[in-house]
């Protein structure tokens, strides 16, 4: 579950950066 949450957070951050 931790891995899924980490990937989700990273995806959200990347989406905001772009």
C-alpha positions in Angstrom: 0.0 0.0 0.0 2.9 2.4 0.8 4.3 1.9 -2.7 1.0 2.7 -4.3 0.6 5.9 -2.2 4.1 6.9 -3.0 3.6 6.5 -6.8 0.3 8.4 -6.6 2.0 11.3 -4.8 4.8 11.4 -7.3 2.4 11.3 -10.2 0.4 14.2 -8.7 3.6 16.3 -8.1 4.8 15.6 -11.7 1.3 16.6 -13.0 1.6 19.9 -11.1 5.1 20.6 -12.2 4.2 20.3 -15.9 
